[in-house]
């Protein structure tokens, strides 16, 4: 397993690192209140307040849309929560001495990292957003699937790969089966993109024309010409078997400025995750699609992080 170790900044206070790892479930009001008590530290996301619908507006005259119904339900769920200071005190996370120092340290790290990962995972019926922030020898993470309940965690840097694997875990409601996507295939990027567009537009008749231009590729690590049937089946499966996606945006942050950015992208097909890695070969843009497991996310990120932090 790859250990992501970026130790240029000074280590954080020992009191923050004591007893790692630690996880807490906080509601959005509790999280915002804790951030306020931690010096109005900014959180790594923006949540727009649901807009009120006027009876004079078009939506007000025609009735509620799906979006407005969801906004209303979200606002109602937030309004039903108890007062944040009261619940945090009841849980022992706020005392007469102030906020739990672990929470303060984690929120502070979320606000002032050296390295930032924004993770977006859609799989089956779940959609999870997570923010990982690292500095020195510590990592703090924040994750939510509904924007109401958040998991706040903090741990030593050497435990980061396991946390990344956890973020990429396939939910239990996703059924896996045999896939028509090979273990590894390398094709022109334009071919994969064009075939996907043709299938989405109902123009499957264009696929043979596009395939006639694909040239040589790599299948399961073996460089050889790919016949039209093999390529067509594989490329179509990449688009039609999709059950989810994973995207990780990595950035180096310095003095409130994002200096370098990198991206990791996976697609969830019938048999599990496959990484999508664009690359250049003989002045041509190509896409390597390779079967991957959640435990490989740290390994996949390693070269991206090396570029970002160089």
C-alpha positions in Angstrom: 0.0 0.0 0.0 1.3 3.4 -0.9 1.9 5.8 2.0 1.2 9.4 1.1 3.8 11.4 3.1 4.1 15.1 2.7 5.9 16.4 5.7 7.3 19.8 4.6 5.0 21.8 6.9 5.6 21.6 10.7 3.6 18.9 12.6 0.4 19.9 14.2 0.0 20.1 18.0 0.3 16.8 19.8 -3.1 17.4 21.5 -4.7 17.3 18.1 -3.0 14.0 17.2 -3.7 12.2 20.4 -6.0 9.2 20.1 -6.1 9.1 16.3 -8.1 8.1 14.3 -11.3 9.7 15.5 -14.7 10.1 13.8 -17.7 12.2 14.7 -21.1 12.6 13.2 -22.2 16.2 13.2 -25.3 17.8 11.7 -24.8 20.8 9.5 -25.9 23.3 12.3 -23.5 21.6 14.7 -20.7 21.7 12.1 -21.3 25.4 11.4 -21.5 26.2 15.1 -18.2 24.4 15.8 -16.6 26.2 12.9 -17.8 29.6 14.3 -16.4 28.8 17.8 -13.1 27.7 16.1 -12.6 31.3 15.0 -15.1 31.4 12.1 -13.0 28.9 10.2 -14.3 28.4 6.6 -15.7 25.0 5.7 -14.7 23.4 2.4 -18.1 23.7 0.8 -20.8 26.1 -0.1 -24.5 25.3 0.5 -26.9 27.7 -1.0 -30.0 28.4 1.1 -33.2 27.1 -0.6 -34.9 30.0 -2.4 -38.4 30.9 -1.4 -41.0 30.5 -4.1 -43.3 33.5 -4.7 -46.9 32.9 -5.7 -46.3 35.4 -8.5 -43.5 33.4 -10.0 -44.0 30.9 -12.8 -43.2 28.1 -10.5 -45.6 29.4 -7.9 -48.4 29.5 -10.5 -47.7 26.1 -12.0 -47.0 24.2 -8.7 -43.8 22.9 -7.2 -41.1 21.3 -9.3 -39.1 18.3 -8.2 -36.2 20.7 -7.3 -38.4 22.9 -5.2 -39.9 19.9 -3.4 -36.4 18.7 -2.6 -35.4 22.1 -1.4 -38.5 22.3 0.8 -37.8 18.9 2.3 -34.2 19.8 2.9 -35.2 23.1 4.7 -37.7 21.2 6.8 -35.2 18.6 7.8 -32.7 21.3 8.9 -35.5 23.2 10.8 -36.4 20.0 12.7 -32.9 19.7 14.2 -32.3 20.8 17.8 -30.2 23.9 18.6 -26.6 23.2 17.8 -25.0 24.5 21.0 -27.4 22.5 23.1 -26.8 19.2 21.3 -23.0 19.7 21.2 -23.0 20.4 25.0 -25.2 17.4 25.6 -22.7 15.2 23.7 -19.8 16.6 25.7 -18.2 18.2 22.6 -18.6 21.7 24.1 -17.8 22.3 27.8 -17.1 25.3 29.9 -13.5 25.1 28.6 -14.7 25.4 25.0 -15.0 23.2 22.0 -13.3 19.8 22.0 -9.7 20.5 20.9 -9.8 17.6 18.4 -12.7 19.2 16.6 -11.0 22.6 16.7 -7.9 21.1 15.2 -9.7 19.2 12.5 -11.8 22.2 11.5 -8.6 24.3 11.5 -6.9 21.8 9.2 -9.9 21.7 6.9 -9.5 25.5 6.6 -5.7 25.7 6.2 -4.3 22.7 4.4 -1.3 22.2 2.2 -2.9 19.5 0.1 -6.6 19.3 -0.7 -8.6 16.4 -2.2 -12.3 16.9 -3.3 -13.9 13.5 -3.8 -17.2 13.0 -5.5 -18.6 9.4 -5.7 -21.9 8.3 -7.2 -22.7 4.6 -7.1 -26.0 2.9 -7.1 -28.4 5.1 -5.1 -25.8 6.9 -3.1 -24.0 10.1 -3.9 -21.2 11.0 -1.4 -19.1 14.2 -1.4 -15.9 14.2 0.7 -13.2 16.7 1.4 -9.8 15.5 2.5 -7.3 18.1 3.8 -3.7 17.4 4.7 -0.8 19.3 6.3 2.3 18.1 8.0 1.6 14.7 9.6 -2.2 14.9 9.9 -5.3 14.6 7.7 -8.8 15.9 8.4 -11.8 14.7 6.3 -15.4 15.8 6.0 -18.0 13.7 4.1 -21.8 13.8 3.5 -24.4 12.1 1.4 -27.3 14.4 2.1 -25.9 17.8 3.1 -27.5 17.4 6.6 -25.4 14.9 8.4 -21.6 15.0 8.1 -18.8 12.8 9.2 -15.8 14.6 10.5 -12.6 12.6 11.0 -8.9 13.2 11.6 -6.0 10.8 11.7 -2.2 10.5 11.0 -1.0 10.8 7.4 0.1 7.1 7.3 -3.6 6.1 7.7 -4.7 8.1 4.7 -4.6 5.2 2.1 -7.1 3.2 4.2 -9.4 6.2 4.4 -9.2 6.7 0.6 -10.1 3.1 0.1 -13.1 3.6 2.4 -14.3 6.5 0.3 -14.2 4.4 -2.8 -16.0 1.4 -1.3 -18.8 0.1 -3.5 -22.2 0.3 -1.7 -24.0 -2.9 -0.9 -27.0 -2.0 -3.1 -24.8 -2.2 -6.3 -25.0 -5.6 -8.0 -21.8 -6.8 -9.7 -21.6 -9.2 -12.6 -19.4 -10.1 -15.6 -18.4 -7.1 -17.7 -17.7 -6.7 -21.4 -14.9 -4.2 -20.6 -11.5 -6.0 -20.6 -9.2 -5.9 -17.6 -7.2 -3.2 -19.5 -7.8 -1.6 -22.8 -6.1 1.4 -24.5 -7.9 3.3 -27.2 -8.0 6.7 -28.9 -9.7 9.2 -26.6 -11.7 10.6 -29.6 -13.1 7.1 -30.4 -14.4 6.5 -26.8 -15.9 10.0 -26.7 -17.5 9.8 -30.2 -19.0 6.3 -29.7 -20.5 7.5 -26.4 -22.1 10.5 -28.1 -23.4 8.4 -31.0 -25.0 5.9 -28.5 -26.5 8.8 -26.4 -28.0 10.3 -29.6 -29.5 7.0 -30.8 -27.1 6.8 -33.8 -25.7 3.4 -33.2 -25.4 3.2 -37.0 -22.4 5.5 -36.8 -20.4 3.2 -34.5 -18.9 1.0 -37.3 -17.7 4.1 -39.1 -16.0 5.4 -36.0 -14.5 2.0 -35.2 -12.9 1.8 -38.7 -10.7 4.7 -37.6 -9.5 3.3 -34.2 -6.2 1.8 -35.3 -4.0 -0.2 -32.9 -4.6 -0.5 -29.2 -3.7 -2.4 -26.1 -5.9 -5.1 -24.6 -5.0 -6.7 -21.2 -1.5 -5.4 -21.5 -0.8 -6.9 -25.0 -0.2 -4.4 -27.8 -2.0 -5.6 -30.9 -4.6 -4.5 -33.4 -8.1 -4.5 -32.0 -10.8 -5.8 -34.4 -14.0 -3.8 -34.7 -16.2 -6.2 -32.8 -13.8 -6.3 -29.8 -13.4 -2.6 -29.8 -17.1 -1.9 -30.3 -18.1 -4.2 -27.5 -15.6 -2.7 -25.1 -16.3 0.9 -25.9 -20.1 0.5 -25.8 -19.8 -1.3 -22.5 -17.9 1.6 -20.9 -20.9 3.8 -21.7 -23.8 1.4 -21.3 -22.7 -0.6 -18.2 -22.1 2.5 -16.1 -23.4 2.3 -12.6 -21.5 5.2 -11.1 -18.4 7.3 -11.2 -15.6 8.6 -8.9 -13.7 11.8 -9.3 -10.9 13.1 -7.2 -9.7 16.6 -7.7 -6.3 17.2 -6.0 -4.8 20.6 -5.5 -1.9 22.2 -3.7 -3.0 25.1 -1.6 -0.6 27.9 -0.4 -1.6 31.1 1.3 -5.2 31.0 0.1 -4.1 30.2 -3.4 -4.5 27.0 -5.4 -1.2 26.5 -7.3 -1.5 23.1 -9.0 -4.4 20.8 -9.8 -4.7 17.1 -10.8 -7.6 14.7 -11.5 -8.3 11.0 -11.0 -11.4 9.6 -12.7 -13.0 6.1 -12.4 -16.2 4.6 -13.8 -18.2 1.9 -12.2 -19.2 -0.8 -14.7 -20.8 -4.2 -14.3 -17.8 -5.9 -12.6 -16.6 -2.9 -10.5 -14.4 0.2 -10.8 -12.3 0.9 -13.8 -9.8 3.8 -13.9 -9.9 6.3 -16.9 -6.4 7.6 -17.5 -5.8 9.9 -20.5 -2.3 10.0 -21.9 -0.4 11.0 -25.0 1.1 8.5 -27.5 2.8 9.7 -30.7 1.1 13.1 -30.5 -2.3 11.4 -30.1 -4.7 11.5 -27.1 -5.5 8.1 -25.8 -7.5 6.7 -22.9 -6.4 3.7 -20.9 -9.2 1.9 -19.1 -8.1 -0.5 -16.4 -9.9 -2.5 -13.8 -9.2 -1.2 -10.3 -10.3 -1.8 -6.7 -11.1 0.7 -3.9 -7.8 -0.2 -2.2 -5.9 1.1 -5.3 -7.1 4.7 -5.0 -4.0 5.8 -3.0 -1.8 4.2 -5.6 -3.7 5.9 -8.4 -3.4 9.2 -6.7 0.3 8.9 -5.9 1.6 10.2 -9.3 -1.0 12.9 -9.3 0.1 14.1 -5.9 3.7 13.9 -6.9 2.9 16.3 -9.8 0.8 18.6 -7.7 3.4 18.9 -4.9 6.5 19.1 -7.1 
